């Protein structure tokens, strides 16, 4: 009987230890993902010389954002022009991480603009990517439209 009562406290201590180890491991995974997201996974816009266009001629160009150190590209990307303008008659839209310019320019000139790409705030469990903080990038571009 004495032998059984000694095992019981030992068993309780072992279960508590296992629970503590599991809890610590889960927290560590959580903190590892936070650190990776804040420090490494940020959308990036490449520096790029955009093709010239001509008034009255259909214009097509694209810019592809990327997220290094991410397992996949299953992020929601949002693009916006933060400042400047794009050519009159040209519009933009995006599909995933690819921003597309298209249209027929109607006015010659040099159009400078600052493009911003971002991923919306995401907070989820380990393995799903926990992202907050600076989750955007900005890059300046220019499109020249000839007469």
TILUMDO-124152 format. One record per residue (C-alpha): z, y, x; residue in three letters; residue number from 1. Coordinates in nm, 2 decimals. Layout:
N
+--------+--------+--------+------+-----+
|      z |      y |      x | code | pos |
+--------+--------+--------+------+-----+
|      Z |      Y |      X |  ala | NUM |
...
+--------+--------+--------+------+-----+
***
This chain:
147
+--------+--------+--------+------+-----+
|      z |      y |      x | code | pos |
+--------+--------+--------+------+-----+
|   0.00 |   0.00 |   0.00 |  unk |   1 |
|   0.09 |   0.24 |   0.28 |  unk |   2 |
|  -0.25 |   0.16 |   0.44 |  unk |   3 |
|  -0.44 |   0.26 |   0.13 |  unk |   4 |
|  -0.25 |   0.59 |   0.09 |  unk |   5 |
|  -0.35 |   0.68 |   0.45 |  unk |   6 |
|  -0.71 |   0.62 |   0.38 |  unk |   7 |
|  -0.71 |   0.84 |   0.07 |  unk |   8 |
|  -0.63 |   1.17 |   0.26 |  unk |   9 |
|  -0.87 |   1.07 |   0.53 |  unk |  10 |
|  -1.15 |   1.02 |   0.27 |  unk |  11 |
|  -1.07 |   1.35 |   0.11 |  unk |  12 |
|  -1.09 |   1.52 |   0.44 |  unk |  13 |
|  -1.42 |   1.36 |   0.52 |  unk |  14 |
|  -1.57 |   1.46 |   0.18 |  unk |  15 |
|  -1.45 |   1.82 |   0.24 |  unk |  16 |
|  -1.60 |   1.82 |   0.59 |  unk |  17 |
|  -1.93 |   1.69 |   0.46 |  unk |  18 |
|  -1.93 |   1.96 |   0.19 |  unk |  19 |
|  -1.85 |   2.23 |   0.45 |  unk |  20 |
|  -2.13 |   2.11 |   0.67 |  unk |  21 |
|  -2.38 |   2.10 |   0.38 |  unk |  22 |
|  -2.27 |   2.45 |   0.27 |  unk |  23 |
|  -2.31 |   2.59 |   0.62 |  unk |  24 |
|  -2.65 |   2.42 |   0.66 |  unk |  25 |
|  -2.78 |   2.57 |   0.34 |  unk |  26 |
|  -2.66 |   2.92 |   0.44 |  unk |  27 |
|  -2.82 |   2.88 |   0.78 |  unk |  28 |
|  -3.15 |   2.79 |   0.62 |  unk |  29 |
|  -3.12 |   3.09 |   0.40 |  unk |  30 |
|  -3.04 |   3.33 |   0.69 |  unk |  31 |
|  -3.32 |   3.18 |   0.90 |  unk |  32 |
|  -3.58 |   3.25 |   0.62 |  unk |  33 |
|  -3.45 |   3.61 |   0.58 |  unk |  34 |
|  -3.48 |   3.67 |   0.95 |  unk |  35 |
|  -3.83 |   3.52 |   0.97 |  unk |  36 |
|  -3.95 |   3.73 |   0.67 |  unk |  37 |
|  -3.81 |   4.06 |   0.79 |  unk |  38 |
|  -3.92 |   4.02 |   1.15 |  unk |  39 |
|  -4.25 |   3.83 |   1.14 |  unk |  40 |
|  -4.42 |   3.79 |   0.80 |  unk |  41 |
|  -4.57 |   4.13 |   0.72 |  unk |  42 |
|  -4.92 |   4.19 |   0.59 |  unk |  43 |
|  -5.16 |   4.35 |   0.85 |  unk |  44 |
|  -5.48 |   4.55 |   0.81 |  unk |  45 |
|  -5.72 |   4.51 |   1.10 |  unk |  46 |
|  -5.87 |   4.82 |   1.27 |  unk |  47 |
|  -6.23 |   4.81 |   1.18 |  unk |  48 |
|  -6.54 |   5.03 |   1.19 |  unk |  49 |
|  -6.68 |   5.02 |   0.84 |  unk |  50 |
|  -7.06 |   5.01 |   0.80 |  unk |  51 |
|  -7.25 |   5.33 |   0.73 |  unk |  52 |
|  -7.41 |   5.38 |   0.39 |  unk |  53 |
|  -7.69 |   5.59 |   0.25 |  unk |  54 |
|  -7.72 |   5.80 |  -0.06 |  unk |  55 |
|  -7.89 |   5.60 |  -0.34 |  unk |  56 |
|  -7.86 |   5.26 |  -0.16 |  unk |  57 |
|  -7.61 |   5.00 |  -0.28 |  unk |  58 |
|  -7.31 |   4.98 |  -0.05 |  unk |  59 |
|  -7.10 |   4.67 |   0.03 |  unk |  60 |
|  -6.82 |   4.63 |   0.28 |  unk |  61 |
|  -6.49 |   4.44 |   0.30 |  unk |  62 |
|  -6.16 |   4.44 |   0.48 |  unk |  63 |
|  -5.94 |   4.13 |   0.51 |  unk |  64 |
|  -5.56 |   4.16 |   0.54 |  unk |  65 |
|  -5.36 |   3.88 |   0.70 |  unk |  66 |
|  -5.01 |   3.76 |   0.73 |  unk |  67 |
|  -4.93 |   3.60 |   1.06 |  unk |  68 |
|  -4.66 |   3.33 |   1.09 |  unk |  69 |
|  -4.70 |   3.25 |   0.72 |  unk |  70 |
|  -4.76 |   2.89 |   0.61 |  unk |  71 |
|  -5.03 |   3.00 |   0.37 |  unk |  72 |
|  -5.19 |   3.30 |   0.21 |  unk |  73 |
|  -5.02 |   3.24 |  -0.13 |  unk |  74 |
|  -4.89 |   3.59 |  -0.14 |  unk |  75 |
|  -4.97 |   3.86 |  -0.40 |  unk |  76 |
|  -5.16 |   4.14 |  -0.21 |  unk |  77 |
|  -5.19 |   4.49 |  -0.35 |  unk |  78 |
|  -5.42 |   4.75 |  -0.19 |  unk |  79 |
|  -5.41 |   5.12 |  -0.25 |  unk |  80 |
|  -5.56 |   5.44 |  -0.09 |  unk |  81 |
|  -5.26 |   5.64 |   0.02 |  unk |  82 |
|  -5.45 |   5.95 |   0.12 |  unk |  83 |
|  -5.81 |   6.07 |   0.16 |  unk |  84 |
|  -6.11 |   5.97 |  -0.04 |  unk |  85 |
|  -6.38 |   5.71 |  -0.05 |  unk |  86 |
|  -6.75 |   5.80 |  -0.11 |  unk |  87 |
|  -6.85 |   5.92 |  -0.45 |  unk |  88 |
|  -7.01 |   5.63 |  -0.64 |  unk |  89 |
|  -6.82 |   5.37 |  -0.44 |  unk |  90 |
|  -6.52 |   5.18 |  -0.58 |  unk |  91 |
|  -6.29 |   4.92 |  -0.45 |  unk |  92 |
|  -6.12 |   4.61 |  -0.58 |  unk |  93 |
|  -5.96 |   4.30 |  -0.43 |  unk |  94 |
|  -5.95 |   3.93 |  -0.45 |  unk |  95 |
|  -5.65 |   3.78 |  -0.28 |  unk |  96 |
|  -5.63 |   3.93 |   0.06 |  unk |  97 |
|  -5.99 |   4.05 |   0.07 |  unk |  98 |
|  -6.05 |   4.42 |  -0.02 |  unk |  99 |
|  -6.41 |   4.49 |  -0.13 |  unk | 100 |
|  -6.60 |   4.82 |  -0.15 |  unk | 101 |
|  -6.91 |   4.83 |  -0.36 |  unk | 102 |
|  -7.13 |   5.08 |  -0.54 |  unk | 103 |
|  -7.41 |   5.33 |  -0.49 |  unk | 104 |
|  -7.30 |   5.64 |  -0.30 |  unk | 105 |
|  -7.43 |   5.97 |  -0.45 |  unk | 106 |
|  -7.31 |   6.22 |  -0.19 |  unk | 107 |
|  -7.36 |   6.23 |   0.18 |  unk | 108 |
|  -7.06 |   6.29 |   0.41 |  unk | 109 |
|  -6.78 |   6.14 |   0.62 |  unk | 110 |
|  -6.50 |   5.99 |   0.40 |  unk | 111 |
|  -6.17 |   5.93 |   0.57 |  unk | 112 |
|  -5.89 |   5.75 |   0.40 |  unk | 113 |
|  -5.56 |   5.57 |   0.47 |  unk | 114 |
|  -5.54 |   5.23 |   0.32 |  unk | 115 |
|  -5.22 |   5.05 |   0.23 |  unk | 116 |
|  -5.17 |   4.68 |   0.17 |  unk | 117 |
|  -4.84 |   4.54 |   0.05 |  unk | 118 |
|  -4.68 |   4.23 |  -0.09 |  unk | 119 |
|  -4.44 |   4.28 |  -0.38 |  unk | 120 |
|  -4.07 |   4.22 |  -0.33 |  unk | 121 |
|  -4.00 |   3.84 |  -0.33 |  unk | 122 |
|  -3.66 |   3.68 |  -0.33 |  unk | 123 |
|  -3.65 |   3.30 |  -0.37 |  unk | 124 |
|  -3.49 |   2.99 |  -0.23 |  unk | 125 |
|  -3.52 |   2.83 |   0.11 |  unk | 126 |
|  -3.87 |   2.71 |   0.18 |  unk | 127 |
|  -4.03 |   2.96 |  -0.06 |  unk | 128 |
|  -4.02 |   3.27 |   0.16 |  unk | 129 |
|  -3.76 |   3.53 |   0.12 |  unk | 130 |
|  -3.91 |   3.87 |   0.18 |  unk | 131 |
|  -3.78 |   4.22 |   0.15 |  unk | 132 |
|  -3.77 |   4.52 |   0.37 |  unk | 133 |
|  -4.10 |   4.66 |   0.51 |  unk | 134 |
|  -4.36 |   4.44 |   0.34 |  unk | 135 |
|  -4.66 |   4.67 |   0.39 |  unk | 136 |
|  -4.91 |   4.80 |   0.64 |  unk | 137 |
|  -5.12 |   5.11 |   0.66 |  unk | 138 |
|  -5.45 |   5.17 |   0.85 |  unk | 139 |
|  -5.69 |   5.46 |   0.86 |  unk | 140 |
|  -6.06 |   5.40 |   0.80 |  unk | 141 |
|  -6.38 |   5.60 |   0.75 |  unk | 142 |
|  -6.71 |   5.55 |   0.58 |  unk | 143 |
|  -7.01 |   5.76 |   0.67 |  unk | 144 |
|  -7.27 |   5.81 |   0.41 |  unk | 145 |
|  -7.61 |   5.94 |   0.53 |  unk | 146 |
|  -7.85 |   6.15 |   0.33 |  unk | 147 |
+--------+--------+--------+------+-----+
***
